[in-house]
Amino acid sequence: MKKQLPLLMFLAMISFSLLRPGLCYGQKTDADAIPVYNIQAFLAEKLSSSSEAGGVSANLSQLAFESNPTLVISNGKFSLWGGDVPVVAAVDVASLEYLFKEDPGFEQIQLIRIILDQTDFDLKLDQLDHFKNLKYVFFVASFDLCPESPGNIACETGMVKDLFSGSAGQNDLMVFYQVVHHQ
């Protein structure tokens, strides 16, 4: 029996790799492989580091917090703010389905900001392949994602990971979130 154990382990590993292709050799296959970051913590860390990381952070910060040409999709209605060619799309949860339809207005979008009023949905990343320039998905919540543990980054990150599924396809996406408390 002892001699058969390594063979059984080898066969089990082969079977597992056939059932879950892509997990071997470091390939990304699903949403679990996409990193999720608290945007404030990410920017604080990256802005003080290398020039390449600082460049990514400056671009992210500019897209997330500065005035940019923005396509707003709210309650199923489209409006354009700040210019003719949007680089940001701001969408409420009720209008997520509109992101899954190809639209020429999506061509230059680099950041999708999703305004959360609930957490009972599944953003299917593989249905965003037509966003050719998409780099970032940014979830913004005006409520505690983890009411039992407010501000717990590990808990919040886990909650955000539950909001999306699928692979990023051709896009090398980064996912961010922010909890904003209005006073």
N, C-alpha and C positions, 0 to 999 in steps of 0.2 A: 504494500500500500504506500509506503514512504517513497518508493521509486515512481509511483504513478502521480503523486501530488504535484511535482513540477509540471508534468504534462497536462494535468487538469487545469492548473493555474494558467498555463500558456494558452490552452484552448478557450478558457473563460475570457482572457484578455482579447484574443482574436475575435471571439463572438461579440464582445462589448464594442470593439472598434467597428465591426460591421453594422451593428445596430445604431451606433452614433458616429457616422462618418464625419470627419473634420475635427474631431476632438484630439486626434493624434496629429503630430507634426505641427502643432501650434496654430491650426487654422481657426478662424472665427466662423462660427456657424449660426449663432443665434444671439438674441438680446443679452444673454449672460456675458457675452464677450465684449459688449460695448460698455466703456467706463461711464460712471455717473459721478458727478462732482457737485458739491455745494459751490456755487459760483463765487461767493465772497472769499471762501477759503482758497479756492483755486487761484483766483487773481492775486490775492495777497502773497501767496507762495511764488507764483510764476513771475510776477512783475519785478521781484527782487532777484531773480535768477538769471540764467544765460540769455544772450541776445536773441537766440532763436525762440526760446520759450517766451521771452518778453515780447517778441513780435506777434506771436500767436495770441498772447494775453491782451496786447493792445488792440488787435483786430477784434477779438471777442468782446472786450470792454466797450469798444466803439459801437459794435453792432447791438449789444445788449442794452446799453445805457445812454447812448447819445442819440441825437435826432438823425434819423435815416429815412430815405424813401421807404414807406411801409404800406404793405397791403393788409388791410384790416378785414377780417371775416368774422362778423358777429351776428348771431341769430340768423345765419344764412345769407346775410347781406354783405356785399363787397364794397369797400371804399378804399381810396388811395390817398395817402397823406405824404406830403413832403417831396414829391417828385414823380416823374413819369415811369422810372424803371425801379421797382422796389427791390431792396436787398434783404428786407425783413418781412416776414409774414406774422401777424399777430392774430391768433384765432382762439375763440372760446371752445369749450368742450362740445357744446351743442352743434358746432359747425365743423368738427373734425372731418366729417365725410367729404367735404369739399376739397380737402387736401389730396384726396385719393384720385381725383379726376385731373387729367392733363389740362394745362392751361398755359398759354404763352406768357401770361403774367408771372408764372413761377420760374421762368428761365434763369433769372439772376439772383433768386432768393438764396441767401447764405445762412440765415438763422430763422428758425420757426419758433416763435414765442407762444406757448400754450397757456392761456389764463385758466387756472383751475378753479372750479367751483364745486368739484366733486372728484373722487378718485375711483369711480366705478366705470372704467372704460379701458380699452386696449388699443393703443396706437400701434398699428401694424407698419413697422418701418419699411418692410419690403414693398409696400404700396406707395412709397415716396421716391421711387427710382427716377421719376421724371423731373425731380428737382436736381438738375445736373451740377449745380454749384453749392448744394447744401453741405454745410460743415457742422452746424450746431442745432440741437433741439434744446429749448430752454423752457422748463416748466416753472410757472410762477404761481404760488399759492398764497392766498390771503388768510389762511387758517393753518393751525399747527398740523403738520402731516402725522405727527406722533403725539397726540394729546396727552398720553400717559407719560411722555418723556420729551417735553418741548426742547428743541435745540439739539437733540441727540443726532449727530450727523450720521452715525451708522444706521440708526433706525430710519431716518429720513431718506437716506440713500436706498435702503431696502424698499421703502414705500414707492419711491420713484421708479425703481427697476420693475416693479409690478405694473406700471402704467403702460409699458410698451412690450412688444414681442416682435419676432422675426429678425431678419438680418438687415444690415445697412446696405446690402447690395454693393454697387460700385462706389458708394459714398463712404468716406472714412469719417464717420460721425463721432461727435462727442456729445454727451448729454449732460445738461446742467439743470440745477433747480435753485430756487430762492423762495424763502418764506418771508412774506412782507406783512407786517402787522400795522394796520391802519389805526390811528388814534383819534 
